[in-house]
């Protein structure tokens, strides 16, 4: 695996390698000294052409905990806003000897173009491109689901998949790169997925995806689900009226207090409620649902650092990652020894 651009073509072995390595990285984040020397001397550039606080900070924390040097590059206020092209920016980064470039871009396919153009020799990680994909978000969602699923079945999460898990992804699928990445990754991991949305917020050709499609959230919940993932309504990407009103949307497709209570009525005592954030409270999810014991929202944020540490580590350590010297567990022991 040279780059991380999409979950559509992510092999099961690679997905499990990232998730399993993230388990080891999560142990590091629980220590008093949250740092490993694994990527010392490497440079990671966060190249963000779109605003993002959570994703950028998560990648920055991940790189720094692996002892990499981090450069944050925001398009606003930079030469990009003055007309500099992606190619010019890439060649600047190449001259700076960047080892990894984390790219967030408003145009679908921009990270793939950067990775395949020959403009730069660095590892490229897609941190969200247009309405295409957001692979590390899907990986951290899967990491969160896998821990929950493994705990329910009394097995270790390391090495396990999501076979038998039923996941409902609800809301603005049309504009959601998170939904697309989750669909492909969850299929690879063995879960079954149902997309729930008004017809106007489903992509053209969705019937060819490996999913079930529903327009009725209550009926989908009644059929039984193990995880409900609510998507943000992306008003900034909408150039037309996709539903009659916010009140109508919340009533029919929002996860409100009534639907939260219905999980108990339906006997779904172990169903979790997820959201990739940021949330529109009162629209796609109520505050009671977002803050309930079923909610994994904050857990997803915490897991994001461990998953991104794993991705950076596996991509930048290359073929040497299987050696004992460079394995994260070995780095952990070395770090413990140095602080004893």
MIFI-127340 format. One record per residue (C-alpha): residue in three letters; chain; x, y, z. Coordinates in steps of 0.25 Angstrom, whole numbers, plus 2048, in hexadecimal, padded with zeros to 3 digits. Layout:
BEGIN
{atom "ALA" "A" {X Y Z}},
...
END
This chain:
BEGIN
{atom "UNK" "A" {800 800 800}},
{atom "UNK" "A" {807 80C 7FB}},
{atom "UNK" "A" {7FC 817 7FD}},
{atom "UNK" "A" {7EF 817 805}},
{atom "UNK" "A" {7E5 81E 7FB}},
{atom "UNK" "A" {7D8 816 7FC}},
{atom "UNK" "A" {7D2 80A 803}},
{atom "UNK" "A" {7CC 805 7F6}},
{atom "UNK" "A" {7D8 7FE 7F2}},
{atom "UNK" "A" {7DE 7FC 800}},
{atom "UNK" "A" {7E0 7ED 802}},
{atom "UNK" "A" {7DB 7E5 80E}},
{atom "UNK" "A" {7E9 7E2 813}},
{atom "UNK" "A" {7ED 7F1 812}},
{atom "UNK" "A" {7E1 7F5 819}},
{atom "UNK" "A" {7E3 7EB 824}},
{atom "UNK" "A" {7F2 7EF 825}},
{atom "UNK" "A" {7EE 7FE 827}},
{atom "UNK" "A" {7E3 7FA 832}},
{atom "UNK" "A" {7EC 7F1 839}},
{atom "UNK" "A" {7F8 7FB 839}},
{atom "UNK" "A" {7EE 805 83E}},
{atom "UNK" "A" {7EB 7FC 84A}},
{atom "UNK" "A" {7FA 7FD 84E}},
{atom "UNK" "A" {7FA 80C 84C}},
{atom "UNK" "A" {7EE 80E 854}},
{atom "UNK" "A" {7F6 808 860}},
{atom "UNK" "A" {800 813 85E}},
{atom "UNK" "A" {7F6 81E 85F}},
{atom "UNK" "A" {7F2 818 86D}},
{atom "UNK" "A" {800 81A 872}},
{atom "UNK" "A" {805 825 87A}},
{atom "UNK" "A" {810 828 86F}},
{atom "UNK" "A" {808 827 862}},
{atom "UNK" "A" {813 826 858}},
{atom "UNK" "A" {81B 81C 850}},
{atom "UNK" "A" {828 81E 848}},
{atom "UNK" "A" {823 817 83C}},
{atom "UNK" "A" {823 822 832}},
{atom "UNK" "A" {82E 82B 838}},
{atom "UNK" "A" {835 833 82D}},
{atom "UNK" "A" {828 831 823}},
{atom "UNK" "A" {820 83D 81F}},
{atom "UNK" "A" {811 83D 81D}},
{atom "UNK" "A" {80A 849 816}},
{atom "UNK" "A" {7FB 84B 819}},
{atom "UNK" "A" {7F7 851 80C}},
{atom "UNK" "A" {7E9 857 80E}},
{atom "UNK" "A" {7E1 85E 803}},
{atom "UNK" "A" {7D4 85D 80B}},
{atom "UNK" "A" {7D2 861 819}},
{atom "UNK" "A" {7D3 856 823}},
{atom "UNK" "A" {7D6 857 832}},
{atom "UNK" "A" {7D3 849 837}},
{atom "UNK" "A" {7DA 841 82C}},
{atom "UNK" "A" {7E6 84A 82B}},
{atom "UNK" "A" {7E9 84A 83A}},
{atom "UNK" "A" {7E7 83B 83A}},
{atom "UNK" "A" {7F1 839 82F}},
{atom "UNK" "A" {7FB 843 836}},
{atom "UNK" "A" {7F9 83C 843}},
{atom "UNK" "A" {7FC 82E 83D}},
{atom "UNK" "A" {808 833 836}},
{atom "UNK" "A" {80E 83A 842}},
{atom "UNK" "A" {80B 82E 84B}},
{atom "UNK" "A" {814 826 841}},
{atom "UNK" "A" {81F 830 842}},
{atom "UNK" "A" {81D 835 834}},
{atom "UNK" "A" {81F 844 830}},
{atom "UNK" "A" {812 84A 82C}},
{atom "UNK" "A" {810 856 822}},
{atom "UNK" "A" {801 85B 822}},
{atom "UNK" "A" {7FE 862 814}},
{atom "UNK" "A" {7F0 869 813}},
{atom "UNK" "A" {7EC 86E 805}},
{atom "UNK" "A" {7E6 87A 80B}},
{atom "UNK" "A" {7F0 885 80C}},
{atom "UNK" "A" {7FA 87D 804}},
{atom "UNK" "A" {7FF 87E 7F6}},
{atom "UNK" "A" {7F3 875 7F2}},
{atom "UNK" "A" {7E9 880 7F4}},
{atom "UNK" "A" {7F2 888 7EB}},
{atom "UNK" "A" {7F0 87E 7DF}},
{atom "UNK" "A" {7FB 874 7E2}},
{atom "UNK" "A" {7F8 866 7DC}},
{atom "UNK" "A" {7F8 859 7E3}},
{atom "UNK" "A" {804 855 7DB}},
{atom "UNK" "A" {80C 862 7DF}},
{atom "UNK" "A" {808 85F 7EE}},
{atom "UNK" "A" {80C 850 7EC}},
{atom "UNK" "A" {81A 854 7E6}},
{atom "UNK" "A" {81C 85D 7F2}},
{atom "UNK" "A" {819 852 7FC}},
{atom "UNK" "A" {823 849 7F4}},
{atom "UNK" "A" {82E 853 7F5}},
{atom "UNK" "A" {82B 853 804}},
{atom "UNK" "A" {82E 844 804}},
{atom "UNK" "A" {820 841 80A}},
{atom "UNK" "A" {81E 832 80D}},
{atom "UNK" "A" {80F 832 80E}},
{atom "UNK" "A" {805 83B 80A}},
{atom "UNK" "A" {7F7 83B 810}},
{atom "UNK" "A" {7ED 841 806}},
{atom "UNK" "A" {7E0 847 808}},
{atom "UNK" "A" {7DA 84D 7FB}},
{atom "UNK" "A" {7CC 852 7F6}},
{atom "UNK" "A" {7CE 84B 7E9}},
{atom "UNK" "A" {7CB 83C 7E8}},
{atom "UNK" "A" {7D8 835 7E3}},
{atom "UNK" "A" {7E2 840 7E7}},
{atom "UNK" "A" {7EA 836 7F0}},
{atom "UNK" "A" {7EA 82B 7E5}},
{atom "UNK" "A" {7EF 836 7DC}},
{atom "UNK" "A" {7FA 83A 7E5}},
{atom "UNK" "A" {7FE 82B 7E8}},
{atom "UNK" "A" {7FE 827 7DA}},
{atom "UNK" "A" {804 833 7D3}},
{atom "UNK" "A" {813 831 7D6}},
{atom "UNK" "A" {813 83F 7DB}},
{atom "UNK" "A" {817 83A 7E9}},
{atom "UNK" "A" {81E 82E 7EE}},
{atom "UNK" "A" {817 82E 7FC}},
{atom "UNK" "A" {80C 825 802}},
{atom "UNK" "A" {7FE 82B 800}},
{atom "UNK" "A" {7F3 82A 809}},
{atom "UNK" "A" {7E5 82E 805}},
{atom "UNK" "A" {7DF 836 811}},
{atom "UNK" "A" {7D2 839 809}},
{atom "UNK" "A" {7D0 83D 7FA}},
{atom "UNK" "A" {7C3 843 7F5}},
{atom "UNK" "A" {7B8 83A 7F6}},
{atom "UNK" "A" {7C1 82E 7F3}},
{atom "UNK" "A" {7C7 827 7FF}},
{atom "UNK" "A" {7CD 829 80D}},
{atom "UNK" "A" {7D4 81C 810}},
{atom "UNK" "A" {7DA 81F 81E}},
{atom "UNK" "A" {7CC 823 823}},
{atom "UNK" "A" {7C6 816 81F}},
{atom "UNK" "A" {7D2 80E 825}},
{atom "UNK" "A" {7D0 815 832}},
{atom "UNK" "A" {7C1 812 831}},
{atom "UNK" "A" {7C4 804 82E}},
{atom "UNK" "A" {7CE 803 83A}},
{atom "UNK" "A" {7C3 808 843}},
{atom "UNK" "A" {7B9 7FE 83E}},
{atom "UNK" "A" {7C3 7F3 83F}},
{atom "UNK" "A" {7C6 7F5 84D}},
{atom "UNK" "A" {7B7 7F6 851}},
{atom "UNK" "A" {7B4 7E9 848}},
{atom "UNK" "A" {7C0 7E1 84E}},
{atom "UNK" "A" {7BC 7E5 85C}},
{atom "UNK" "A" {7AE 7E0 85A}},
{atom "UNK" "A" {7B3 7D3 855}},
{atom "UNK" "A" {7BE 7D1 860}},
{atom "UNK" "A" {7C9 7D1 856}},
{atom "UNK" "A" {7D6 7D9 854}},
{atom "UNK" "A" {7D4 7E4 84A}},
{atom "UNK" "A" {7E2 7E2 844}},
{atom "UNK" "A" {7E1 7DA 838}},
{atom "UNK" "A" {7D1 7DA 837}},
{atom "UNK" "A" {7C8 7DF 82D}},
{atom "UNK" "A" {7BA 7E4 82D}},
{atom "UNK" "A" {7B3 7D8 827}},
{atom "UNK" "A" {7A4 7D8 82B}},
{atom "UNK" "A" {7A3 7E6 830}},
{atom "UNK" "A" {798 7EE 82A}},
{atom "UNK" "A" {79B 7FD 828}},
{atom "UNK" "A" {791 808 824}},
{atom "UNK" "A" {797 815 81E}},
{atom "UNK" "A" {78C 820 81E}},
{atom "UNK" "A" {78B 82D 818}},
{atom "UNK" "A" {792 835 80D}},
{atom "UNK" "A" {799 82A 806}},
{atom "UNK" "A" {799 832 7F9}},
{atom "UNK" "A" {7A3 83C 7FE}},
{atom "UNK" "A" {7AB 833 808}},
{atom "UNK" "A" {7B9 82E 805}},
{atom "UNK" "A" {7B8 827 813}},
{atom "UNK" "A" {7AC 81F 80E}},
{atom "UNK" "A" {7B3 81A 802}},
{atom "UNK" "A" {7C0 816 809}},
{atom "UNK" "A" {7B8 80F 814}},
{atom "UNK" "A" {7B0 807 80A}},
{atom "UNK" "A" {7BC 801 803}},
{atom "UNK" "A" {7C4 7FE 810}},
{atom "UNK" "A" {7B8 7F8 817}},
{atom "UNK" "A" {7B5 7EF 80B}},
{atom "UNK" "A" {7C4 7EB 80B}},
{atom "UNK" "A" {7C3 7E8 81A}},
{atom "UNK" "A" {7B6 7E0 819}},
{atom "UNK" "A" {7AC 7E9 81E}},
{atom "UNK" "A" {79E 7EB 818}},
{atom "UNK" "A" {79A 7F9 815}},
{atom "UNK" "A" {78D 800 813}},
{atom "UNK" "A" {78D 80F 80E}},
{atom "UNK" "A" {781 817 813}},
{atom "UNK" "A" {77E 824 80D}},
{atom "UNK" "A" {773 82C 805}},
{atom "UNK" "A" {774 828 7F6}},
{atom "UNK" "A" {77A 836 7F3}},
{atom "UNK" "A" {786 834 7FC}},
{atom "UNK" "A" {78A 826 7F6}},
{atom "UNK" "A" {795 826 7EA}},
{atom "UNK" "A" {791 822 7DC}},
{atom "UNK" "A" {795 813 7DB}},
{atom "UNK" "A" {794 810 7E9}},
{atom "UNK" "A" {78C 803 7E6}},
{atom "UNK" "A" {799 7FE 7E0}},
{atom "UNK" "A" {7A0 800 7EE}},
{atom "UNK" "A" {7A1 7F4 7F7}},
{atom "UNK" "A" {797 7F9 800}},
{atom "UNK" "A" {788 7F9 803}},
{atom "UNK" "A" {780 806 801}},
{atom "UNK" "A" {775 80B 80A}},
{atom "UNK" "A" {76D 817 80B}},
{atom "UNK" "A" {767 814 819}},
{atom "UNK" "A" {770 815 825}},
{atom "UNK" "A" {766 810 82F}},
{atom "UNK" "A" {764 803 826}},
{atom "UNK" "A" {773 801 825}},
{atom "UNK" "A" {774 802 834}},
{atom "UNK" "A" {769 7F8 836}},
{atom "UNK" "A" {770 7EE 82D}},
{atom "UNK" "A" {77C 7EF 837}},
{atom "UNK" "A" {789 7F6 836}},
{atom "UNK" "A" {796 7F5 83E}},
{atom "UNK" "A" {79B 803 83B}},
{atom "UNK" "A" {794 810 836}},
{atom "UNK" "A" {79D 81A 82F}},
{atom "UNK" "A" {797 827 82D}},
{atom "UNK" "A" {79D 830 822}},
{atom "UNK" "A" {79E 83F 823}},
{atom "UNK" "A" {794 847 81A}},
{atom "UNK" "A" {79E 84E 811}},
{atom "UNK" "A" {797 85B 80E}},
{atom "UNK" "A" {7A4 862 809}},
{atom "UNK" "A" {7A4 858 7FD}},
{atom "UNK" "A" {795 859 7FA}},
{atom "UNK" "A" {791 862 7EE}},
{atom "UNK" "A" {782 85E 7EE}},
{atom "UNK" "A" {777 85A 7F8}},
{atom "UNK" "A" {77A 84B 7FB}},
{atom "UNK" "A" {76F 84A 805}},
{atom "UNK" "A" {762 853 809}},
{atom "UNK" "A" {768 859 816}},
{atom "UNK" "A" {771 856 821}},
{atom "UNK" "A" {765 852 82A}},
{atom "UNK" "A" {760 848 820}},
{atom "UNK" "A" {76E 842 81E}},
{atom "UNK" "A" {770 841 82D}},
{atom "UNK" "A" {762 83A 82F}},
{atom "UNK" "A" {765 830 824}},
{atom "UNK" "A" {774 82D 824}},
{atom "UNK" "A" {779 833 831}},
{atom "UNK" "A" {77E 82B 83D}},
{atom "UNK" "A" {775 832 847}},
{atom "UNK" "A" {772 82F 855}},
{atom "UNK" "A" {766 826 851}},
{atom "UNK" "A" {76F 81D 848}},
{atom "UNK" "A" {779 81C 853}},
{atom "UNK" "A" {76F 817 85D}},
{atom "UNK" "A" {769 80D 852}},
{atom "UNK" "A" {776 806 852}},
{atom "UNK" "A" {773 801 860}},
{atom "UNK" "A" {765 7FE 85C}},
{atom "UNK" "A" {76A 7F6 850}},
{atom "UNK" "A" {773 7EE 859}},
{atom "UNK" "A" {780 7F4 852}},
{atom "UNK" "A" {787 7F5 860}},
{atom "UNK" "A" {795 7F5 859}},
{atom "UNK" "A" {793 7FE 84D}},
{atom "UNK" "A" {79C 809 84D}},
{atom "UNK" "A" {79A 817 847}},
{atom "UNK" "A" {7A5 81D 83E}},
{atom "UNK" "A" {7A8 82B 838}},
{atom "UNK" "A" {7B5 82F 830}},
{atom "UNK" "A" {7B3 83D 835}},
{atom "UNK" "A" {7B1 849 835}},
{atom "UNK" "A" {7A3 847 839}},
{atom "UNK" "A" {797 84F 836}},
{atom "UNK" "A" {790 84D 843}},
{atom "UNK" "A" {781 84E 842}},
{atom "UNK" "A" {781 84B 833}},
{atom "UNK" "A" {787 83D 830}},
{atom "UNK" "A" {789 839 83F}},
{atom "UNK" "A" {783 83E 84C}},
{atom "UNK" "A" {78C 842 858}},
{atom "UNK" "A" {787 837 860}},
{atom "UNK" "A" {78B 82D 856}},
{atom "UNK" "A" {799 833 853}},
{atom "UNK" "A" {79C 833 862}},
{atom "UNK" "A" {795 826 866}},
{atom "UNK" "A" {79D 81A 86B}},
{atom "UNK" "A" {79B 813 85D}},
{atom "UNK" "A" {7A2 81F 856}},
{atom "UNK" "A" {7B0 81C 851}},
{atom "UNK" "A" {7B3 82A 84C}},
{atom "UNK" "A" {7BE 82E 856}},
{atom "UNK" "A" {7C4 81F 855}},
{atom "UNK" "A" {7C4 821 846}},
{atom "UNK" "A" {7CD 82E 848}},
{atom "UNK" "A" {7D6 827 851}},
{atom "UNK" "A" {7D8 81B 848}},
{atom "UNK" "A" {7DB 824 83C}},
{atom "UNK" "A" {7E9 827 842}},
{atom "UNK" "A" {7EC 819 844}},
{atom "UNK" "A" {7E7 815 836}},
{atom "UNK" "A" {7EF 820 82F}},
{atom "UNK" "A" {7FB 81D 837}},
{atom "UNK" "A" {7FA 80F 831}},
{atom "UNK" "A" {7F8 814 823}},
{atom "UNK" "A" {804 81D 824}},
{atom "UNK" "A" {80D 812 82A}},
{atom "UNK" "A" {809 807 820}},
{atom "UNK" "A" {80B 810 814}},
{atom "UNK" "A" {818 817 818}},
{atom "UNK" "A" {81F 80B 81E}},
{atom "UNK" "A" {81E 803 811}},
{atom "UNK" "A" {823 7F5 810}},
{atom "UNK" "A" {82B 7F7 81D}},
{atom "UNK" "A" {81E 7F7 825}},
{atom "UNK" "A" {81F 7E9 828}},
{atom "UNK" "A" {82C 7E9 82F}},
{atom "UNK" "A" {82D 7E9 83E}},
{atom "UNK" "A" {834 7F6 83F}},
{atom "UNK" "A" {82A 7FE 837}},
{atom "UNK" "A" {81D 7F7 83C}},
{atom "UNK" "A" {814 800 844}},
{atom "UNK" "A" {815 7F6 850}},
{atom "UNK" "A" {824 7F7 850}},
{atom "UNK" "A" {823 806 84F}},
{atom "UNK" "A" {81A 806 85B}},
{atom "UNK" "A" {824 7FE 863}},
{atom "UNK" "A" {82F 807 85F}},
{atom "UNK" "A" {827 813 863}},
{atom "UNK" "A" {824 80D 870}},
{atom "UNK" "A" {832 80A 873}},
{atom "UNK" "A" {837 818 870}},
{atom "UNK" "A" {82D 81E 879}},
{atom "UNK" "A" {82F 815 885}},
END
